[in-house]
Amino acid sequence: MPPHRPQILARAYVVAVITFGLTVIATSIAESISHPVPIAQWLLLAGLTLISGSATVRLPATAASISVSETFVFTAVLLYGPAAGTLLVVLDGLVMSFWIARRIREVLRALFNMSAPAISVWVSAHIFFIHAGIRPLGYSQSNVDRILFPLLTFALTYFGVNSSLIATAIALHSGSSAFKVWRDNFIWVSLNYLCGASVAILLVVYTRTVDVTHLGVILPLLFVLYFTFKTSLGRVEDAIRHVNEVNRLYLSTIETLAMAVDAKDQVTHGHIRRVQRYALGLAKRLGVSDEKLLKAIEAAALLHDMGKLAIPEHILNKPGKLTESEFEKMKQHATIGAELLSAIDFPYPVVPIVRHHHEHWNGLGYPDGLKGVNIPIGARILAVVDCFDALTSDRPYRPSLTPHEAFEILLDRRGTYYDPLVVDVFIESYPELAEEELALAVLERSHDRTLPNSVSVNTRPGPVPTLPLEHTNHCADELFSASAQSVLRSIQSKVQCSLAVIYQYDPPTDSLIAQYASGSLAEQVLGLTIPLGERMSGWVATNRMTIMNSDPRLDLGNIARGQTTTLLNSLCTPITTCGDLIGVLSIYSDRPERYTDFHRRLVESIGREAARTLRTVA
């Protein structure tokens, strides 16, 4: 459903209620003119309504308010009929709208606040007189015993119609269930209507008029009723506020844990956030409406890789295929994550989703070999979106796949790895999910703190520019700089590359710094910092292993996709001597031809020579 559609439906509903309400008001005015009521009595009731209508109590977690003025509405109906009560409730609505309009200034809200109660009292009052079979008490001598049960019906009908009209408006505006809004916020407000009807019958049953003496007895009861509601609803609102604070605390805890996972696994940076958005959107499209389950999916999507904190980084960020023993170690992250999260007393079922998100539909997954619908629905949803995002993200051992290519893999695994229904709904709704994810992520992507801002592109290899950095003392040595530039010129003369970079290791920050570069995009790359163990060159530095033909974006991000140059392949080798890390030599090519073992051996040879040279002059 498009984001603006609920607002259109809500506005159309409000306009419809207002239209019907204005018709009822016009009918009541016409009836009051043709059959006038005692003006002094009605004005007295109007004054009492104005006073009591000003003392409103806001319902917790909604924009609706109530007052004790219903007592005088019931009184007006009992004495003078539906028209008198309708006009009185319109006056009450005007007063309540005045206090609200000072904050929201919405004409439609004010008109709705008059129309909904007018419709409610007009309909319920006619039902009352038909049910009781009497005329208004101000014009007859009807036996009170005959109206007790019809009065109960009157109060409940008035409450039911009025609360339903308001709950539906709130639900349409917020996109939630009207019944849930009514159940959570209005059902117990029926006591206010029942008390109002009881006080009204006490006020008029014997005198058949609004007697000042009786008012002196009744008004204290209304004050007690008002303050009782105000105190009770205040406590309810405090309880709701406390629950919201607890939920925020859980969310902040979850966010912190998720950031820890994301910080360790930089190759898949942003993966868990995208998975969360896809999983939550997919769950709603699959008909998941339980709030606790939705919150569980939302939390589990962030924490599903929690167990990776216990996986060694050389396995977690390995650019090539895992060995059998390494894969067995990696598989433990689901169980470890569930065990870690079991220590947190989540108010919703997060742990089962995290534990079982690698189970397969055919029962051949891990860790427990669950099959079919025995796998929690949250885990089945997470499995599909987790796989899709992994396939469409860059990895050191392969570039990202297109969504269409990822869909083909999901369809191939449909019914074996994944729940067929989940796969079908995900593929069908992916355009909407992707649009929503992009809208939510655009702000985050516009503030990439890792990569420097783009500058103009140098399209030709030229003199090696240098950028002194205040936080490192390696840049000051001119001899070291000259040696580094000599290494870059050597590699560009022997191996085809568009960009060559020497990332120098900086012990104080335990990171690599792109201190020397030559070729296109050199100016944008200089100064780029890569923490040890992260991205592609950071992995090479940590594991002291060469990798080749990975996507350059794993190191350079959007810099690798310049205005005139698009880098397609890479080759990175460590620069070490006597076990000490000096840096990483990385080359990037804009040609589709992949680097071969010949290129790897050549670059490693240049890296070893560079290590001896740079070590000597350092």
N, C-alpha and C positions, 0 to 999 in steps of 0.2 A: 504494500500500500504506500503511495507516495507520501512524504512527510507532511504535505500541506492538506491532505484529504481529511484527516480528523478535525482540523480546524474549520474546514468548510462545512462538514456535517454538524459540528457543534453550533456554528453560527446559524445554519438553516433551522436546526431544532429550536434554538432560542427565539428566532423570528417567528416560528410557527406557534410557540407557546404565547408569545406576546400578542400575536394576531388574535388567537382564541381568547386570551385574557382581556384584551381591549373590547372584544365583542361582548363578553360577560359583563364588563364594567358598564358599557353603554346600555345594555339591557337592564341592569340594576338601577341605573340612574333614571331610565324611563319609567320603571316600575315605582320607584320612590316618588316621582313626580305625580304619577296617576293615583298612587295610594300613599299619601304622606304619613310619616311616623311622627310621634310627639317630638318636636324639635329640641325642647329643653333636655329631655331624657337622652336623646341621641348625642347631643353636644356634650353632656356629662360623660357619657361613655367614650366619646371621641377624645375628651381631655384626658381621661384615665388611660386611654390607649396611647396617646402621645407621650405621656409620662413614662408608662411602663415599656413602650416600644423603644424609648431612648436608652433604657437599661438592657443592653443586649449582652449575650454570652456567646463568644465565638466557639464553634465546634472544632476540636483538635484536628489538625492536619487537613482542614478544608477551608474554603473561603466563605462558608455558610455561617449564619448566626441565628440564635433563637432568643426569644424574650418571653416574659410571662403575660404578654398582652393577649394571648389566646383566651384568657378568662373573659375579657370584655367582648371579644368576638362571639364566643359562645352565648354570652348574655344577650347581645344584640339579636342573634338568630332566634334564641328561645322566646324573646319578648316580641320582636317585630318582623321576623321572617328572613329569608335568604338575602333579599336586596339590602337590608340594613346591615347585616353581617358582612356582606361582600364589600360594601363601601367602607365599612370600618376597617377591614383588613387591607384595603387599598391604602387607606390613611396610614396604617401601621407599616405597610411596605414602603411608603414614601419616607417615613421617619428613619427606618433602618437603612434605606438607600442613601439618605443624606449623610449618615455617619460613615458609610462605606465609600461613597463617592468622593469624600474628602481625601481618600487615599488613592482610589483607582480611577476616578473621573471617567466612568464609562456609562454612556446613556443607555446602552442595551442592558447592562447589568441592573440599572435602576428600574427600567421598564419590566424586566423579568421578575424582579423582586416584588413588583406590584401584581403582575399577571398570574404567576404561579399560585400564590395564596388565594387570589380572587377566584380562580378556577376551582381550587380545592374546596373552599368554603361554599361556593355556589352549588357545586355538584353534591357535596356531602349534606348540605342543608336541605336540598330538595329530597334527597333520599330519606333523611330523618323525618320530614313531615309526611311523606308518603308511607313510611314504615309505621309511624306512630298514629297516623290517621287523625291528626288534630290540627287546629289552627294555632298561630303564635299565641303564647300565654298572655301577652298584653291585650289580646282581644277576646279571650275565652276563659272558661273556668275548668279546663281539662284536669283530670285526675293525674297527679304526679306519678302514681304507680304505673300508669300506662306508658310513661316516657323513659323509664330508667334503662330498659334494654335498648330501645331505639337511640337513647343518648349515648350509650356505649358504642353502638354502631356508628353514630355520628362522629364521635371523637376518633375512633380508629380509621374511619374512611377519610376524614379530614387529614389526619396524620399520614395515612398511606399515600394518598394522592399527592399531597404537598411534598413529602420527603422523596417520593419516587421522581417527581418532576425535577427536583433539585439534584438528586443523585445522578440522574441520567445526564443532566447538563454537565456536571463535574466529570463524569466518566467519559463523555464524548470529548471534552476539552483535554483530558489527560491521557486518553487512549486506554483506559482501564475498564474493568467490568462494572456495569451499573449496579448489579446485585452486590458485588464486593464492597463498593463504595457505600451503598445503603446499609449493608450488614455491619460494616466496621464503624460507621459514623452516625447512623440515624436510628437504628432499631430501638435502642434504649431511650431515645428522646420521646418515644410514645408516652412515657410517664408524664412528661410535661403537658401533653394534650389531655390525658386522663385526669390529671390534677386540675387543669383549667376547667374542664367540664364539670367536675365535682364542685369546685368553688362557685361556678356560675349557677348551678342548680340551688346551692345554698343561698345565693344572693337574691334569687327571684321567686323561689318556690312558694313562699308564703305571702309576699306583698304584691307579686306580679308587676313590680316596678323597681327602679333603682333607688332604694331608700338610703339616705345619708347615714342613718343610725346603723344599718346593716353594714355599710361600707366601713365604718369604724371597727367592726369586728373582723371583716374579711381582709382588709388591706394588710394587717400584720401577717396573715397567712401567706399572702403573695410575696411579702418581703422575705419571709423565711424560705419560701420556695425558690425565689431568685438567688439568694445567697447560698442555698444548698447546691443549686445547679452550678453556680459560679465556682464554688470551692471544689466540687467533685470534678468538673471539667478541667479545672486548673491542675488537679492531681493527675488526671489522665494525660494532659498535655506534657506534664513533667515526666511521666513514665515514657511517653512516646519520644521525648527528647533524649532521655537516658538510653533507650534502645538504639536510637540513631547514632548516639555517641559511641556506643559499643560497636555498632556496625562499622563506623568510621575507623575505630581502633583496629578491628579485624582487617579492614581494607588496607590500612597503612602498614600493618604487619605483613600482609600478603605482598604488597608492593615492595617492601624492603627485601623480603626473601627473593622475590622475582628479580630484582635488580642485582642481587648477589649472583644468581644463576647467569643472567645476561652478561654481567661483567666478566665472568670466567670464560664464557663461550662466545667470544667476539666474532668468530666466523659466522655464527648465526644471529648476529646482533639484530634485535627487533623482532625475532621470530615469535617469542612467546606473546608479545603484545598483539601481533597480527592474528595468531591462533585464538587468542581470547575474543577478539572482535568477531571473527568468523564463527567460532563455536557458539557464542551467545546469539548471534543472528540466526544461525542454522537451527538452534534449539527452539527458538520461537516459531520458526517456519514449520517445524515438525510438530507443532502443537503443544510443546512443553509450556505449561502455564503456572505450575507450582513455583511460588516465589523462592522457597528454600532450595529447590532443585536448580533453578536458574542461578541463584547465588553460588551454589556449589560448583556449577559448570564454570561460572565466571572466575571463581577462585582457582579451581583446578587447572583451568587453561593457563593461568599465570604460573602455577606451581608444578605443572606436570613434569618438568625436567629438574625438579629440586634435587633428586638423587645424583645428578651429574656433579654436584659439589664434591662427591666422594670418588669420582672417576679421575684417574691421573690425566693431566693435561696432554701428555704425549699421545694418549689414546683419544681423548676428547677432540683435539684439534688436529689429528693426523690427516694430512692431505690425501693419502692413498687409501686403498681398501684395507679394512681391519683384518688381522689374522683371526683364526678361529678362537684362540685364547683371548685375544683382545675383544672380540665380539661378545664372548661369554662374560667378560668383565663389564662391558658396556650394558649388557642386558640387566645387570644388577641395579641399574639406576631406578627402575620402576619400584622395586621392593624397598630399596634404601629410601627413596623419596617418601613412600607411604609410611615407613617406620619413623622417619623424622617428623612428618606431619602429624602422626598419631599423638605426639606429645602436646599438640595444640587442641584445645577443646572447642573445635569448630561447631557452631550451632546448625550446620548443614553438612550433608554427606560428601565432603571433599576427598577424604582418604581413599574410598573405594574407586573413585574415578581416576585418581593418580596411579593407584596400584595396577589397574586393569586397562590402561589406555593402549597397551601393546598386545592385548588378547586378540585372537583372530576369530572371525565368524565361524570358521570350520573347526575350531578348537585346538589349532596347532600353534597358537601364540604363547606368550609368556606374561607373567610368571606362573599362573595357576592353570593354564589350559582351559579356561572357560569357553563355552560354546554358545552361539546364537543369542537368544534373548536373556540368557543367564549373565551375559556381560551387561553391566549397568549402562543405561542409555546415554548417560553423560560420557562414559568411556568410549562408546561407539561413535558418538559425535566427534569427540576429541581425536580419535584415531584417524578419521577421514581428513579433518582440517589440518591436523599435524602433518600427515603425509603430503597433502597438497602444498602446504607452505614450504615444506622441505624441498619438494621437487621444483618449485618455482623460485627458489633462492639460490644464490651462488654458493658453491662449495669449492674447496681447494682442488678437488679431484675432478670437477666438472662445472661448466657454466650452468646457469639456471635454465630450466625448461619453460616453454611457453605454456599458458593455461591449457590450450588445446592438447598439447603433448601430455601434460599432467592428467587431464581428463581421461585420455586413452589408457593410462596406467591404472587409474582408479577403476575404470570400467573393466579392465582386464582382471582386477583383483576383487571385483564385485561378487559377493556370494562366497568368496573363499577367505579373504582377509577382512573384508568390511561388510557391514549391514547393507544389503541392496537398497533398502528404502532411504537410508541416510545418504548413500552415494547419489541416488537419483534426485533427491530434493536439493542436495548441495549443488550439483551441476546445473539444475534448473534455475536455482535462485542465485547462482554465482554473480551474474551481472549486477544485481541489486546489492549483494553483500560486498562486492568489490567497490562499488560506488560509495557505500556507507563507510567502508574501511578507509578509503582514500580521503574522504571528507574529515574523518576523525584524526587521521595521521598527518594531514598536510602541515599543521603547525609544528609538529615534532620534526618533520623532515626539513622544514625551512630553518631550523635552528640546530643544524649538525655541528656539534662542538668539537668533533674529532678532526674534521678536514678544514683547511684554510679556504677562504673565499677565492673564487676564480678570478684570474687576471688575464691579460691578453696572451694569446698563444704565440710562441716562437716556433715556426714551422720548420726551421732548419737546425741541424746540429751546428753548434758554434762554440765559442769560448765557454769554459765552465764557470758559471756564476757561483758565488759563495754568499752565504748569509750568516753573519756572526750571531750567535745566540748567547745571551747573558748567563744562562744557567749552565753552560758547559765551558770548560777551559781548554778543550781540544782544538777549537777553531783558531786560536791565536798563533799556533805554530805554522809559519809560512812554509816551512820545508815539508810538513805533513800535507798541507794543502796542495803543494806542487806535485807531490808524489801521488796523491789521490787523483788529481787531474790527469796525470800521466797514465794511471790505470784505466780511467774512463776512455781516454783517447785510444789506448791499446785495444780495449774490448770492442769499441765501435769500428775499428779497422779490421777486426777479425770475425766478428759475428754481426749478422744483420739485426739491428734493433733501432727503434725510433726513440727510445729513452733509456739511458743507463743511469743508475743511482747507486751511490754508496751510502748506506745507512750506518752511521757511526754509533757504536755502543756508548751510552752515557751511564756509568755506574751509579752516580748519585740519584738518578731518577729511575734506574733499572729499565731503560727504554732505548729504542733505536731512534736516531734523528737523521732525517735526510739532509746530510750536511753538504754533499757534493752531487751534482747532477749535470747531465749533458744531453742535448737533443730537444725535440719538441716537448712542450709541457714542462720543461725543466724549472722555469720560474714558479709555476704553480706548486711543484712538488717540494721545493726547498723549504725546510722547516717542518715538514710533516713529521709528527712524533707517533711512534708505534710502540706501545708497552711490550715488554718481552713476553713471548708466549701467545700474543694476540695477532690477528690477521695472518697474512701469508709470510711475510718476512720475519715477523716476530716468532712464528712457529719454527722457521728455519733456524733462527738464532738459538732458540731453546733446545731444539733437538739435534742441532749440528748436522742436518741432512739437506741435500739439494732437492728441490721440487721444480717441476717444469710443466708448462702448458696449462696452468691454472688461469682463471679469469683475472686480469689486472685490477678489476674493480675491488677484489678482495683486499688489495693493498691501498689503492688510490681512490676508491669510491667514484664519485661523479667526475673527478678529474680525468679518469681514463676515457671518458666520453667527451672529448673536447669539441670545439666548433668545427675544426677542420681535421682533427686526428682522432681516430677511435682505436684504442689499444685492444688487441685481441688475445695475445699470448704472453707468457712470462717465463722467466727462468731465474731462480733465486738460489744462491749458494752462500754458505757461511764463510766469513773471513776469520780464521782462528790461527793461533800459533802457540805451541806448548800448552794446549788445553785452555788458553785464555781467549775470550771472545773480543775481537776488535770491531766487528760489524757484519754487515751483510751486503753482498754485491747482487743487485737485482737489475735485470734487463727486461724491457717490455717491447713487443713488436706490434705493428699495426697490420701485419700481413696474416692471411688466414693459414699459411703453412705453419705447421707445428714444429717446435724444436725437437731435435732427435738426440740420441745418445752421444753422437759426435759433438753436438753443440754443448751438451752437458759436460763431457770430459774437457772440452776446450775452456769453458767458463770456469770449471773447477780448477783447472791448471792456472788460469789467470788469477783466480781467487787466492790460491796458495802462494803465488809469486807476490801478489799484493799484500798478503799477510806478512811475509818476510820484510818487504820494503817498508810498509807502514809501521811495523813493529820497531824497525831499526831507527826510524826518524821520530817516533812518538816520544 
